[in-house]
Amino acid sequence: MLSFIARRLLSSAVVLIGATFIVYMLLQLSLDPLEDLKTSTAPNKEALIEARTRLLDLDTPWPLRYLGWLGGAAGCVVGQCDLGASWVTNQSVLALLSTAIPSTMKLITASTLLAIVLGIAVGIASALRQYTGFDYGVTFLSFVLYSLPSFWVAVLLKQWGAIGFNDFLRDPTYSPVATIGLAVLAGLIWMALVGGDRRRRAITFVVATAATGALLAYLSLTQWFLAPSLGIVGVAVTGAAIAFAVSTLASSPGNRRALYASLTTAAVGVALYYPLQYAFVNATALLVAGLALVAVGVGLLVGYLFGGADRAQSMRSAAIVGLGVGLLIFVDRVMRVWPAYSNASRINGRPIATIGSQTPNLQGDFWVGSLDTFTHLLLPTIALILISFASYTRYSRASLLEVMNQDYIRTARAKGLSERTVTMRHAFRNALIPLATIVPLDIAALFGGAIITERIFAWSGMGTLFLTGLHNRDADPIMGYFIVVGTMLVLANIVVVFVYAALDPRIRVNA
């Protein structure tokens, strides 16, 4: 194992060095840091050119300058990293990266996770309902989203997701026509999702339409959008739904202990709803992270105590439910500061932001800051999800359809296993193998920043760092950008091998 990792790291390092050499060469041939001075009309033009030449060491051949840069980059291995500095801002590249990387991480984490989860879930549902109206609808929607240019999606989100919604908050009520239209649309969507015979689909349509219409009427009459909250009832109902869904998908049919463990964990979370409000008074990010770990630990403990024939299933299901209920309580607490946030002088009744990563000079505690971060992340996250969701849906659908036609799946059905067991326990794991190649590489590539999305939403991340370097003809920040992205891609290729071994028992990582 260790020798395998060492060989892969060594070969990857050779590839990375070769790639940096090519990029450095291209930058030296394409970027001219003296371009603005050569066209200058300043009387001391020659002196300025000579000063910048000395500053950037342009008299030295670029291969020698590359070796100097490579020596500084190699120092990162022993903790003495030197990636140069920007001659425009006089900031070190490490300082620029230390600001850009966290910003990009904040932007891409939620969008990547949601795109993967939603894409795989919808793709699998589409494969299980092949050639149905739902399958055709998902296929059409996937191709549409995949074809949309990201800049156009971002502009539409600004117009309708921010400006339109902020205008709606002036009078957050639905007209009867809008309520009926949205209710019917929701009924059609749920009817396609649930499927079944004509009678079952009709019942699903009626129930979903009525429930959606009642919910929209309640939100309109109570003006919920002006002071949103889940409350203990919303947490309890949603937590119970999560418990049923997780225990159904993550455990074997008939494993009632997994269901009981999940429901018990949800009940513990609901019981702690009010005590946690006191703990949240002086909340910090560290406290919230600690409480999330406690929620997972409580779920594991509850699942272990319920035990059963497959204790691991009970523990896994209860841990997921514990984290889910904890997230609901956290979201409810953030929603409670919505009126104060929306009415703040810096927000002025328009809470959904269109640019930047935070509101300048906004005063408030941890919860106000969390809500401000969310409102700034909302639109760029949706834009990235819509673009990535389509590809993950198509990959997961095609992969599951291929697996479902394998001989071992027919054998599992012949043994009398339920369709859910065949799908979740036998087909789903193998269907993830092709995605194991795509997902790590996509995550690594996203460390380079969503260049277009960052530009439109004025988000100062890795993409902005790259564009600024190109605009200023500043080679060192561009090389810093490339070394981060290249390193992440190299590590992702190594991670892919271990993901393969975890998903497919036929693959072994040996020396």
N, C-alpha and C positions, 0 to 999 in steps of 0.2 A: 504493500500500500504506500509506504513512505517513498520507496524508490520510484513508483509510478508517479506520485505527485511531484517528486523532484525532477523527473524527466519532462513532465508536462510543463512545469514552471520554467525549466531551462529552454525548451524549444519555444515556449511562448515569449520569453524574454528576447530571444534572437529575432523572432518575428516583430516584436514591438520596436526593437532598436532599428531594424530595417525600415519599418513604417515611419518612425520619427525622422530618419535620414531623408526619406523621400519627401515628406511634408516640409521639412526644413529647407530642402533644395527648392521646392516649388515656391515657398514663401520668398526666398531670396531672389528668385527669378521674376516673380510677379509683383512684389511690393517694393516700392522705391520710397524710403523714408525722406529722401531729399526732394521729392516731387514738388512740394509747395514752395520750397526755397528756390528751386530752379526757375520758377515762373514769377518769383517775387520781384518787385521794383524797388526794394529797400536799398539805400545807398551802401550799406554794409553787407550786401548780399554774400560776397565771397567769404567774409569773416564768419557769417552765420553758417554757411555750408561747411567751412572748416571745423567750426566748433561742434556741429552735430556729427560730423564724420568721426571726430575724436571720441565723442560721447558714445557712439554706437560701434566704434572700432571697425568702421567700414573699409579701412585700408587693409585689414587682414582678410585673406581669402576665406570665403564662407565655409569651406570644409573644416578649416581650423577653428572657426567660431562655433561650428556644430560640435566639435570635440569638446570645446570648453563648456558648451551648454549641456552636453551629455554627461560630463564629469559632475556638474552640479546636480543634474537629475539623479545620477547614480547615488549621490549622497543621501537620497531619501531612504535608501535601504538601511542605512545605519543611523538615521535620525538627523542628518545634517543636510537637509534639502535646500537647494538653491536653484530655482527655476528662472532666475533673472528678474527683471523689473520692467515696468512700463515706462518708456521714455517720455510719454505724454503726460502722465499723472505722477510720475516718480514713486508710485506704489509698487511694492514687490508683488510678484505673481502669486506667491503664497497668500498674501493678504487679500488679493482679489478673489482667489479661489475660496478662501475661508468664508467670504461673504456670499459668493455665487452658489456654491454647492448646497448649503442649508436652504437657501431660497428655492432652488430647483427641487430639492428633496421634498420640501413642503408642498410644492406644486404637483409633483408627479406621483407621490405616494398614494394619496386617496384615489386619484383618477386611474392609476394602474391597477390597484387592487379591485376597485369596483368594475372596471372594464373586464378584467379576467373572470371575476366571479359571475357577473351578469352574462358575459359572452358565452362562457362554458355552460351555464344553466340554461340559457335560451337555446343554445345550439343543441344540447342534449334533448330538451323538450321537443325541438323541431324534428330531430332524428327519430324520436319515438312516435311522432305523429306524421310520418312521411307521407307526402302527397295529400295532406289535408289542407283545409283553408288556412290553418295556423302556419303550416310549413310554407305554403306559398307566400303568405304575408310576411313571415320572417325573412324568407329569401329575397323578396322584393325590397323590404326595408334595409336589409344588409347591403345589397348592391347600391341602393340610393345613398346610404350613409358613406359607403366606401368611395363613392364617386364625388362626394361633395368636397370642394376645396376648403381647407381649414380656415383660411382668412374670411371666406364668405360665411361659414358657420359662426365664427367669432363675432362678426359684425351683426348678424341676425340676433345672436344672443344678447349683444349689447342693446339692440333696439327693443326687443320684445321681452327678454329676460330681466333687464335692468330698468330701462326707461319706462317700458310699458307696465311692469309690475309696480314700480315706484308710483306711477300715476294711479294705478288701481288702488293703492293703499290710502289714497285720499277719501275714497268711498268703497270700502271692501265688501261689496254686496254683489250677488249674482241676480241677474234678471231671470224670470221664469223660463224664457226661451233658452238662455245659456244653461240653466240648471238641467232642463230636459235633454238638451243636446249632449251635454257631458255625461249625463246618466246613461243615455242610450249608447254612447260610445264605449263607456266602461262596461256595460252589459255585453256588447259585442266582443270586446277584448277577452273578458272572462269566459264567455261562451267558447271562444276559439281555444283558450288555454285549457279548459277542463275537458272539452271534447265529449265523446260518447254518442249514444243514439239520439234520435230527434227529440224524444221526450226529455232526456237528461239535459240536452242543450237548451231546450225551451225553459226548463226550470231554472237553470243557471242564469240565463239571460234575465228572467223576471226578477230573481232574487238580487242579482248584482245591480240591475238598474234601479230597483227600489232602494237598496242599501246606499248606493252612491247618491241618489237623489235626496234621501233623508240626510246624509252627511253634509252635502253641499248646502241644503237648506239650514241646517244647524249652524254651519260656519258663517253663513250669510246673516242669519238673524242675530247671532251673538257677537258678530264682528270679531271673530276669533283671530284674524290676522293682525289685529291691533294689539292684542295681548295673548299670544299663543302659549299653550302649555299642554302637556300630556296629562298631568295629575296622576294620582295614585291609581285611579280607575284605568286610565289609558295604559299605564305601565303594567298593570295586572293583566289586562286583556291581551295586550301585545306580547307580554312575557309568556302567557299560556299558549298563544299561537306559535311562538318560537319554540317552546318546549315540545309541542306536538310535531311540528315540522322537523326539528332536528332529530328527535327520537325515531321518527319514521324513516328518515333518510340515512342516519348514521348507525342504525342498529338492525338486527335481524328481525324478521316478522315473528311475532309472538313473544318478543323479549319485553315483557311488561315492566321488568325492573328498570330498564333504561328509561321508559316513559315515566315511571314513578320518581326516579331520581331527577329527571329533568323538571318535572312539575314541582317537586320539593325544592329544588334550587331556585326556581322562579318564585315560589312562595317565600323563601328566605329573603330574596331580594326585595319583594314587596313589603315584607315585614320591617325591613331596614330602611324603607323609603323616608320616613320622618326623622329617625335618628341621624341619617346621613345629611339632612339639611343643616343640622348644627355643625357637622364636621366640615361642611362646605363654606362656612362663614369666612374663614381665612385660608381658602384653598390656594394651592400652588400646583404647578405642573407635576412636581415630584410626588405630591400627595395623591393626585389623581392617578398617576401611574402605579403607585403603591396599592391603591384601592382596586385597580384593575387586576393586579396580580393576586390580591386577596380574593377577588370574585372568582378567578380561575381556580385558586386553591380550594375554596369552599365547594365549588362544583366537583372537583376531583375527590374531595373527602366524602361528599354525599354519595357520589357514584360508587366509591369504594365500600361504603357502609351498606348500600343496597346489594352489592355483590351480584350474585346470580351466576348462571352458567358461563356467561362471558362478561366478566367484571370490567374489562377494558372498554367495552362498548358503553356501559353505564357511566364510567368515569369520563370518557370522551364526550358523550352527549351532554352530561351535566356541566362539564367545564365550558362548553360552547354556550350553553344556555346562561350560565353565570356571567360570562363576558357580555352576552347580548343584553341581559337585564341591566347589568351595570351601565352599559352604554345608553340604554333608554333613560335611566335616572340622570346620567350626565347631561344628555340632550335636554331633558326636561328642565334641569337647573339652568342651562344656558338660555333656553327659551324664556325664562322668567325675567331676564333683564332686557328683553326686546323693547318694551315701552320706553325705558330710560335711555336705551341706546338710540332708538329711532328718533326720540325727541331731543337728543343732545344737539348743542349748537353747531358742532362740526358735521353732524349728519343731516340735520334740518329736514327730517321726514323722508329722506331718500336713502334707505339703508343698503340697498343692493348696489355695490360699487362696480365701476366699469374699468378703473385703472388702478395700478399700484397694488402693493401687498398689505398696506395698513393705512389707516386714516391719520394724517399728521396732527400732532398735538391733541389727540383724543385722550381725555382723562377718564380713568375708571379702574376697577379692580380686575382680578383674573378673569372673571366671567364676562365682563365687557370686552376685554381683550380677546377672549376666545371667540365671542360672537363677531367681533370686528374681523378677525382672521377668517372666520367662516364666510362672511359676506364677500370678502375679497377673493376667496378661493372658489366660490360657487361657479361663476361663469367660466373661467378657464378650465376648471375641472370637468364641467359638462362638455365643453368643446373637445377636450382630449378623450373623454369617455366615448362620445359619439363616433369619433374617428377610429379608435381602437376596438370598440365593441363589435363592429361589423366583421373584422377579420377574425377575431376569436370565435364568433358565432359560426362562421363558415368552416373554420378548421375543426372545431369540436363536432359539428354536425357530420362532416365527411368522415372523421375518424371513428365516431361511434357507429355509423352505418357500416363501415368496413368491418369493425369488430363483431357486430351483431350477426354477420353472415359466416362467422368462423365455426368450425366443427365443434369446438369445446362448448360453445354457447348452445348449440342444438343438443349436445349431450346433457348439459345442465338442465335444459327444459325437459328432456326425456326422463330424467330422474325425478321429475315432479316438483322441482323448485318453483317458487312463485316468480312471476315476471319481475317484481321489484328486486328480489334477491339476485336474479340472473343479471339484471341491469346494474345494480349498485355494487354488488360484491364481485362480479365476474367481468362484466363488460367495461364498467366505468374506469377502472384502474388502467386497463390496457389501452383504453381510448385516450388516456392522458399522455401516452408515450410520445406521439408526434408533437404534442403541445410542449413537451419538455424541452424541445429544441428551440421553440419560438419564444416562449415566455422569458427565460433568463436573458436571451439576447435582446429582446425588446426592452426589458428593464434596464440592462446595461446601456443600451443606446439612448434611453431617455435621460441618463445622467448628462448627456450632452445638451439637455434642455430642449424644450419645445420652441424652436426659434421663432416661428411665425406667431404662435399663440402668445409667447412672451412679448413680442414686439407690439402686438395689437393691444394687449392688456397692460402694457408698461410694467412688466414684471422683470425685476433685475435679477436674473439667474444666469445659468451657464450660456444659454442662447444669446442673451444680451451681451455677455462678455465676449463671445465669439464675434458678433456683429460689430461691436465697438472696436475690437482689435483690427478687423478688416478695414473699417472706415478710417481709422487712424494710421493704417499701415504699420501696426505695432506687432512685431513678430512674436515676442516673448509671451504675451497673454494668449495668443493663438496656440502656441506650442504647449502652454500649460493646460489649455482646454483639451488639446488633442491627447496629451499624456494621461489625463484623467479618463477620458472616454475610451482610449485604447486599452488602458489597464483594466477597466471594468469589463470590456468585451473579452479580453483574454481570460479574466477570472470567470466570466460567465460560461465560456467554453469548457472550462474545467468543471464547473458546477453541473453542467449538462450531463457529463459522464456519470456523476454520482446520483443524479436524479434518475437517469436511466436504470442504474443498478437497484435503486430503491423501488422503482415501479415494475421492473421486469426481472423476475427471479432467475431467468436464464443468463443474465448479464452479471459478470463478476469483475470487480476491479482488482486485478492481481498484479504482482510485480513481474 
